[in-house]
Amino acid sequence: MATYKALFFVLLFTAASGWGLVKLGVGEHHTDPLWALGTSICFIFILLFNVWMFFAIAKDEPFRWE
């Protein structure tokens, strides 16, 4: 059950991050090198935070075989 809860919170955080990036207008500035660099760094942080959050919530449950 913890795995589903972790996936739910990862999905929620990713959706909120995506909404924030759309509201910031990231897609309109994709040709500017500074915006592209900032956006790529932001995507990496979102990915790393998602992985950390998943394992912090799910703990050892995803690795158990039943």
Secondary structure, DSSP 4 states (H G I P E B T S, - for coil): -HHHHHHHHHHHHHHHHHHHHHHHTGGGGTTSHHHHHHHHHHHHHHHHHHHHHHHHHHTTGGG---
